[in-house]
C-alpha cells in the first residue's frame, strides 16, 4: 500500500500523534465530544501544518490485544475516510469506549465509520475543511 492523494492509503508518521506529550496537549486543551461508542478530542494547532493528525486510544476494557488492535485499525481507516471533511490544522484523538468492540465485531469498518461520522457531525466539525 503506497500513499496516494485523497486520503487513501497508508498515513505517514507525520500525520499520526505518537508522543505522549501530543496526546496530553489534546486531552488538556482540546474540546471533547462523546457518544456511547467513542470520544473525540479536537485541538487546533498553530504550527501552520495543514493536514489533520490522528491519535487513537483503546483501553483494556475494550478487549484483549487482538480485539484492541482491530478496533484501532478500523478507527484509523474510518478517520482517514472522513478526514477531508474535517477542519485543517487540527489534532484529533479518538478514544474507544468498551461498546466500540461490539460495534466493530458486529458491523466492522462500515459501522465504526458511521459512528465516527455521527460523532463528527454532532460535534459540529463536519464540512469545515477549506476547499
N, C-alpha and C positions, 0 to 999 in steps of 0.2 A: 504494500500500500504506500504509494507516494503521496506527498502533499499536492493539492491542487486548489484551484480557485473555488469560490462559492461556499466555503465552509465544509467541504467534503474532504475526507482523507484524514490522515494522522496529523495530530497537532504537535508542534514543536514544544520544547520545554519553556520557551519564552511565553507561551500562551497558557501555561498552567502555573498555578500557585503551588510551590513546593516547600518554601521555607516557613517555619513555624511563625516567624515574625509577620509574614504576609497574612497568614490566617488570623493571627491575633489582631492585627490592624483592622481587618474587615469585620471581625466579630465586635470589636470595641467601638469603631467609628462608623460602621455601615448601618444601613437600615435593614431590619429583618421583616420577613413576611412568611407566614406559615399556613400549611394545610395539614390535614390528617396524616399525609404521607411524607411531606417534605418541608424543609425550612430553607428559605433563600435569603442570603445576606448579600446586599449590593452596596458597593463603596466606590464613589467617583474618584479616579486618580487624577493627579495634576501633573504627571510626568510627560504628557504630550504623546504618549504611545496610544494609537487609535484602537487597536483590537481589544475586545474583552478578554480577560484572563479568568480561568476557572480553577477552583479548588473543590474537592469533594471529600466529605467526611461521612464515613459509615461505621457506626459503633458496633460493639459486640452484641448488643441487644437485637440487632437485625438478623444475626445468624452466625453460622460458622464461617471460616475463612473463604471457602469456595463460594458460598452464597453472598458474602460481603463483596468479594471481588467482582462477581457477576453484576450486582447492583451498581457498583462503582462504574463498571464498563458501560452499562446501559444508561446511567445518568450522564456520563461524558458524551456518549453518542447522541442522546436526546438533546443535550445542551447545545452541541455544535449544529444540530439540525435547526434550532431556533435562534442561533446567535445573530443572524442577520437582522433580526427584529429588535435586538437589544441596543440600548444606548452605547456608543463607543466610549473608550477611556474609562471603563469600569472594571473593577474586580468583583467576581461573584464567588460565593461559597455556597454549595448545596449540601445540606445535612439531611441524610436519610433517616426517617423515623422507623421504628420497628414494622409498622404497617407497609412500608415500601417493599419489604421482602415478599409479602403475599402478592402485592401488585405485580412485581417482577416475575414471580412464579406463574401467576395466572394469565397475565397479559403481555409479558415480555416488553420489548422496546416500545411498541405501539402505546401501551398503557402508561408506561413511565413518561413518554413524551407528552401524552395527553395531560397527565397530572402536572408536569412541569409547565406546559403552555397555560394551563388553567391558573397556576400559581403566578406566573409572569403577568398574565392579564389582570388578575385581582390586585397585584402589586402596582399596577399602572406603569409597568416598564415596557410593555409591548409597543411596537411601532414607533419607538423614539430614535431609531437609527437615522442618521443623516443619509440622504440619497447620493 
